[in-house]
């Protein structure tokens, strides 16, 4: 190659009317040259040694590992300030004493540049190595340096930042000032042509297989058309854009130096490789890899979809994409070749723990797999996502949240149960809980899981935590789970339910048209309507009043009127009460279409002769003999309520442990009656049940509406 | 109200006695009560406060109508500060008719209101409050749980024992003592079994309660002494010695004999306890 340069340069220099590559803002007079274009686009495939180059933990050592031969090439102590790069047959590292270029085969130092430049990029062919450097606080903040066996061949400085440059035959492609690309003569560094794209950011130039690409937010192949018609509006190719945890860029910022060895960017990274077939561009293997510490997501490059996700025991510090194969290196020093389904097909122990590594596989492909995978990625995608969401590692909060978001795309009912658990666990990191709770709110399947979770009552004595009542209430409303109504009322009355969840509970009761909840809501607004401005209860109060109006229970009118006229209540509360009154008094429009039938809970499969829990029917049957006497309690009460509501704690043997009656004036009459009741024994054990009983003065026929829930 | 003031108030509630209050308060005229009731309907917090203060001092026949007025105003809803003052008034009026309103307030969203309502239920000895108080043992607030335990000790019965023992095992202050207060003779064995893992020093108040109860047969106390003897710990010996010292001369000879015997046996088996005790004695 070296011998061909003088001939090429002679031709170029005479034909291209070259200007010196000094920064200026006026375009060269003759930016396109057929010779340059033809030679530039005739990219030859590179022959590169497949290697892993990395930095170990303490003490820090730089090493090179030959992938083909599966052996260590060399290792030596260094004080690296940035991660190493591989260019042609060299390793380039920013060290304390400058940017050091070492022989890839031996580790011997070839050249050192100690002019204060920070390493931005490196590329090379044969014995030529091209470096991009950045300088802080200098008039010329960027430079491109060409090295050969004898040292620095030339150096071009710019008064604008320089991106990651590439070397291709006799030409150097230099991105600069975010939208410009200069083509230099590799032999002299003279600028031959300059391109300016106003529609795209250019931070990287790179050679992959037999193509040249430029870009930053995506990649576009360098074509004759692009060079000859720089005004063309071009869109770079990029895999499907989506929101990802930590939002890593597709390509490292081409204008900033390589990050230091311990920088998290090395472990939170996207990897993709462009593939060109004729004019068509796609991602190699149609995949995009997201590394997030010890999680690896394989993402569909053409859709917002996870193909698979796999966790590792150690953080992943490097990745590379080969046709039909994915290479990864972890911090323990294990190199794996994965197939496109995520199974390990090859594993090499590098024998050292790593801070960071760079994979440059060249054209090397792992040996074709024979037989079973060494490590099998088990389970279907949902199982993999569930496992990822449950990984106990605080650093993974956002990745676990992403897994939960992806998991929620499945409408399988069991996913609802999994989301409930993820949303409930107080020790889960906030991003994960937030994601799971948000997804739970939108569920339309998994009604049994929602009802089951609503039956769980937070108990200090039993050590059970509060269920995520707000999201559960919203899910119940979305599913039109009529059975959830009494459970929501119980949860609303439980001080363990946080005040912030109450608006969702009231809204759900409104959506479920749970008119039996009206007395409880009325009590809530009556007790709390004089909460002062600034109280955290005001949002719940406002929605509770709105719900009372929407439920249209005429007996609540007096309370609403009282609140609307109460001088001790804040203005907003009084206004909400007035609005509720107006809603209560508005004539009901006939429904435009048939209302959806409330969905029944899924049947429970049981093998034990005892019931799992007290069901509505069982409760009804047990309490039916008491109906008349309970009705008499209602009739004897001075306020003659239409109905009463009782919460009871029933032990596993079916004995009544505790009775709580609303209105409270009924307690002395109702409690002795209910205490004498005997329920069937259950497998579930201690349960809290809610039962509504009606008196003879009820407008609708007396009809118990029992619901059971685990205390 | 500050935490200190709240504790002082709760202490006062639990030790309050109606007759003393009744003797100390002059009767209000019907006219004064009617005027105070009128003030409760005002739109000003200050005026309502005045009305509550006046009504709280009612006694005799006027107390019932005063309580009825306060209850009615509570049911209509009041700002949090006034709710607490209304509860204070109901306690001072000492009318059981306040029970249902106070029971309703055990479901209030403010911890202070729930705490105060439960303490008031205990002070008014509202027996039907047991279920609400048992529910409150699961309350997210430790202050409410603790108040519920104290209230159960006062108005609860043996049915509350199981939950109180669980509360005790989970470290709710006063729950061992409340359990000792409510345990029926047949429950004491359960109490001692559940207390097996607790330090005797932590059970001191509960054991004192058991030994002080006059409604427990001597066999139960003898069984408790045997249980302490079986603990075989220095703190058990210290407690037994303390009981022995507190027992009046010639009172309950069986008990004295059992205490002496238990201490002697412990000293024989663990002479180091006596030495350790002697070493720390002046």
Interface residues (C-beta under 8 A of the other chain):
Chain A: X457 X458 X459 X460 X461 X462 X463 X466 X493 X495 X496 X499 X523 X525 X526 X527 X528 X529 X530 X531 X532 X537 X562 X563 X566 X567 X568 X647 X649 X657 X658 X659 X660 X662 X663 X664 X665 X667 X668 X671 X711
Chain B: X43 X44 X45 X48 X75 X76 X77 X78 X79 X80 X82 X99 X100 X101 X103 X104 X105 X107 X108 X109 X111 X114 X128 X130 X131 X132 X134 X135 X137 X138 X139 X140 X141 X144 X145 X159 X162 X163 X166 X167 X170
